[in-house]
Amino acid sequence: MRVKGLKLDKLWISSKFANHKAMARAGYITLDTATEEAYYSVLRPTDRFIFPRVTKKISLISVRRKKGVSQRSLLPACAIEWAAMTQGQRDAWNAAGAYSFMSGWKLYVKDKCYRIKNELAGNATPSNFHQALVGNLHIDAPSEEIKIFQPHPYEYYVARRVTGTKSMYSPAVVQEKLTLPFEIGLSYKSDLEATGAGAFAKFYAIIRRLYQGQNLDELLEINLDLLTNWKTETATKSFIFGQYTSYQLFFHLYKVQGDLWFDNVKAYHTGQNWARDRQCNDINAVFTRAFYQIPKHWAALVLPAGAWYESVYINE
């Protein structure tokens, strides 16, 4: 077999005949270092999970098309505005970016792109409470309640970036052994109105524990104000009777209508934050195809008509 002048000697091919039609299937291929560079210069793998195969690599775009792409890029305009900022303004972006594990420049570009997408002029004011997208729980009539949760069993799957790539992910098994102290927290802003007796807004964790032959639940709770500007709240559990095994995180709004915005979600133990999508880039993400075994970042338990949740950009 030859691919643009490259001879592949060790390609095993099996053929199947059905209705007088031949179908070839590549089983494996072994390349030496001398031919590996040439091979990957013209071929690329596609769909690693459902229907793995090798296809021709897309050719480099022409000079004319490359010029068009660069003209549509937002980076030059962002660079000009970044350079025009004072050092104090850049320091504020760097400080806010630390909460999202990125530099101030990267956070500014990300935020600016969302502003342009939403047809908003000017620059945002960097905030240590929220960065770019935030989670939003919304309740409108006739609804008065919404409840979402994020499970944290001992073992589950996540989408983890493949080392050395920019946008390739693979399903990865995570084993999360809960240890104390256990801290939950978030930054949030609320504009909620009570619609009846017993109204509340809460962010909490339910910890499953075994004690004297019983399966019990331990509550770690943060009561959220119904009306407040951005603030940060945390709660910590340092001791639990019995053997604690797993936990679940919940947002629960009851007998209220309006909006709750949140970011920088925390489920901290064993020296790291285990909350999934803690930057709220897509709180309603659904994983399909080869990633089907990965649970949603936040799944709905109570979601009547008039209530929804998603990641949004807010103009502040």
C-alpha positions in Angstrom: 0.0 0.0 0.0 1.3 3.5 -0.8 0.2 6.8 0.6 1.5 9.7 -1.4 4.8 8.1 -2.0 5.0 6.5 1.5 5.3 2.7 1.4 3.7 0.9 4.3 5.1 -2.6 4.5 3.5 -3.8 7.8 -0.2 -3.1 7.3 -2.4 -6.1 7.9 -5.6 -6.1 5.9 -8.4 -8.5 6.2 -11.2 -8.7 3.6 -14.8 -9.7 4.0 -17.2 -10.5 1.2 -20.9 -9.9 1.5 -23.2 -9.7 -1.5 -20.1 -9.8 -3.7 -18.8 -6.6 -2.2 -15.3 -6.5 -0.6 -14.7 -4.6 2.6 -11.2 -4.0 3.9 -10.4 -3.4 7.5 -7.1 -2.3 8.9 -6.2 -4.2 12.0 -2.9 -2.6 13.1 0.1 -0.8 11.7 3.7 -0.7 12.9 5.9 2.2 11.8 9.6 2.7 12.3 11.0 6.1 13.3 12.1 6.7 9.7 8.6 6.5 8.3 6.6 7.8 11.2 7.0 11.5 10.4 6.0 11.0 6.8 3.0 8.9 7.8 1.6 11.4 10.2 2.2 14.3 7.7 -0.5 12.9 5.4 -2.8 10.8 7.5 -4.7 11.3 10.8 -6.9 9.2 13.1 -10.6 10.1 13.4 -13.3 9.0 15.8 -11.2 7.1 18.2 -14.0 5.3 20.0 -17.1 4.4 17.9 -15.7 3.8 14.4 -11.9 4.2 14.6 -10.2 4.8 11.2 -7.5 6.6 9.4 -8.2 9.4 6.9 -6.3 11.9 4.9 -5.1 14.9 6.8 -6.7 18.2 5.8 -4.3 20.2 3.7 -3.0 23.5 5.0 -5.1 26.5 4.0 -3.9 28.7 1.2 -2.2 32.0 1.8 -5.4 33.9 0.7 -7.6 31.9 3.1 -5.1 32.3 5.9 -5.1 36.0 5.4 -8.9 36.0 5.7 -8.8 34.0 8.9 -6.3 36.4 10.5 -8.4 39.3 9.5 -11.4 37.8 11.3 -9.4 37.0 14.4 -10.2 39.0 17.6 -6.7 38.6 19.0 -5.2 41.7 17.4 -8.0 43.9 18.7 -7.7 42.3 22.1 -3.9 42.8 22.1 -4.3 46.5 21.4 -6.8 47.0 24.2 -4.7 45.0 26.6 -1.6 47.0 25.8 -3.6 50.2 26.4 -4.5 49.2 30.0 -2.7 50.5 33.0 -0.6 48.0 35.0 -3.2 48.2 37.8 -6.0 47.1 35.3 -3.8 44.2 34.1 -3.1 43.2 37.7 -6.8 43.1 38.4 -7.3 40.7 35.4 -4.4 38.6 36.6 -5.9 38.3 40.1 -9.3 37.3 38.7 -7.7 34.8 36.3 -6.1 33.0 39.2 -9.6 31.8 40.3 -10.0 30.2 36.9 -6.4 28.8 36.7 -5.5 31.0 33.7 -3.5 34.2 33.1 -5.1 37.6 33.1 -4.5 37.9 29.4 -6.3 34.6 28.6 -9.2 35.5 30.9 -9.5 38.9 29.2 -9.6 37.4 25.8 -12.2 34.8 26.8 -14.4 37.4 28.5 -14.0 39.8 25.5 -15.1 37.1 23.0 -18.3 36.5 25.0 -19.0 40.3 25.1 -18.6 40.5 21.3 -20.8 37.4 20.9 -23.5 39.0 23.0 -23.1 42.4 21.2 -21.8 44.2 24.3 -19.4 47.1 24.0 -16.4 48.0 26.1 -14.6 45.8 28.6 -15.9 44.0 31.7 -14.7 44.8 35.2 -12.6 41.8 36.4 -14.1 40.1 39.4 -12.7 37.7 42.0 -16.3 36.3 42.5 -17.0 35.2 38.9 -15.1 34.9 35.6 -16.7 34.9 32.1 -19.5 32.3 32.2 -21.5 31.6 35.4 -24.1 29.1 36.4 -27.7 30.4 36.4 -30.8 28.9 38.0 -34.0 30.6 36.8 -37.5 30.1 38.1 -40.6 31.8 36.5 -44.3 31.3 36.9 -45.9 28.9 37.2 -42.8 27.2 38.9 -41.7 27.8 42.4 -39.0 25.3 42.8 -35.8 23.9 41.1 -33.4 21.3 42.4 -30.2 20.0 40.7 -27.5 17.7 42.0 -23.9 16.5 41.3 -23.1 12.9 42.5 -19.7 12.0 43.9 -19.5 8.2 44.4 -16.2 6.5 45.2 -15.6 5.8 41.5 -16.9 7.6 38.4 -15.9 8.8 34.9 -14.8 12.3 33.8 -13.7 13.8 30.5 -9.9 14.5 30.8 -7.8 16.3 28.3 -5.2 14.2 26.5 -1.7 15.3 27.4 0.0 17.2 24.6 -3.3 18.2 22.9 -5.4 21.4 22.9 -8.9 20.0 22.4 -8.8 16.2 22.6 -10.4 14.5 25.6 -10.8 10.9 26.7 -13.0 9.2 29.3 -11.0 8.7 32.5 -11.9 6.8 35.7 -11.6 8.9 38.9 -11.5 7.3 42.4 -12.5 9.9 45.0 -12.0 8.8 48.5 -13.6 11.3 50.8 -11.6 12.4 53.8 -12.2 15.1 56.4 -12.1 18.0 56.8 -14.5 18.5 53.9 -15.4 22.0 52.7 -18.0 23.2 50.3 -18.3 26.8 48.9 -19.3 29.1 46.1 -19.5 32.6 45.0 -23.1 33.7 44.2 -25.5 36.6 43.5 -29.3 36.3 43.9 -32.4 38.1 42.8 -35.1 35.9 44.3 -38.6 36.7 45.6 -40.4 34.5 48.1 -43.8 33.2 46.8 -45.0 31.4 49.9 -44.2 30.2 53.4 -41.0 28.2 54.0 -39.1 29.8 51.1 -35.4 29.1 50.9 -32.3 28.9 48.7 -29.6 26.4 49.6 -26.4 24.9 48.4 -25.5 21.8 50.4 -23.8 18.4 50.5 -25.3 15.1 51.7 -22.6 12.8 52.9 -23.5 9.1 53.1 -22.1 7.4 56.3 -22.3 3.9 57.9 -22.9 3.9 61.6 -23.9 0.9 63.8 -25.2 -1.0 60.9 -27.3 1.8 59.4 -26.9 3.9 56.3 -27.3 7.5 57.4 -27.0 10.9 55.8 -24.9 13.8 57.2 -25.8 17.3 56.0 -23.4 20.1 55.3 -25.4 23.2 54.3 -25.0 26.8 53.1 -28.2 28.9 53.3 -28.2 31.5 50.5 -29.6 35.0 50.7 -32.7 35.6 48.5 -31.4 39.0 47.5 -27.7 39.9 47.5 -24.9 41.1 45.4 -21.9 38.8 44.7 -20.5 37.2 47.9 -18.5 34.0 48.8 -19.7 31.5 51.3 -18.2 28.3 52.7 -19.1 25.5 55.1 -16.8 22.8 56.6 -17.4 19.4 58.2 -14.5 18.2 60.3 -15.9 15.2 62.1 -18.5 12.5 61.3 -19.5 9.5 63.4 -19.0 6.3 61.6 -17.6 5.4 58.1 -18.2 8.1 55.5 -18.2 6.8 51.9 -19.6 9.2 49.3 -21.5 12.5 48.9 -23.7 14.5 46.6 -23.9 18.3 46.0 -27.2 20.0 45.6 -28.7 23.4 44.7 -32.3 23.7 45.9 -34.5 26.7 45.5 -38.0 26.4 47.0 -41.1 28.7 47.0 -39.2 31.4 45.2 -39.0 33.0 41.7 -36.2 34.8 40.0 -32.5 34.1 39.4 -29.5 32.7 41.2 -26.1 33.1 39.6 -23.0 31.2 40.9 -19.4 30.5 40.1 -16.2 29.0 41.6 -18.0 26.0 43.2 -16.0 24.2 45.8 -16.0 20.6 47.1 -12.6 20.5 48.7 -10.9 17.6 50.5 -7.6 15.7 50.3 -5.9 18.8 49.1 -7.9 19.5 45.9 -11.3 20.7 44.7 -13.4 17.8 43.4 -16.4 19.9 42.1 -16.9 19.2 38.4 -17.2 22.2 36.1 -16.4 24.5 39.1 -15.9 27.4 36.6 -19.5 26.8 35.3 -18.5 26.7 31.7 -21.4 24.4 30.8 -23.4 23.3 33.9 -26.0 21.5 31.7 -23.6 19.6 29.6 -24.7 16.2 28.2 -22.1 13.6 27.4 -22.8 11.2 24.5 -21.3 8.6 22.2 -18.0 7.3 23.7 -18.5 9.6 26.7 -21.9 8.2 27.6 -20.7 6.9 31.0 -19.7 10.3 32.2 -22.4 11.8 34.4 -23.8 15.3 33.7 -22.1 18.1 35.6 -25.5 18.9 37.2 -28.5 16.8 36.7 -32.1 17.9 37.4 -34.2 16.4 40.2 -36.9 19.0 40.2 -37.4 21.0 36.9 -41.0 22.0 36.3 -42.2 24.1 33.4 -40.9 27.7 33.8 -37.6 26.7 35.4 -34.3 26.1 33.7 -30.6 26.1 34.4 -27.6 26.8 32.2 -24.3 28.7 31.9 -24.7 32.4 30.9 -22.6 35.5 30.5 -23.7 38.4 32.6 -22.8 42.0 31.8 -21.0 43.5 34.8 
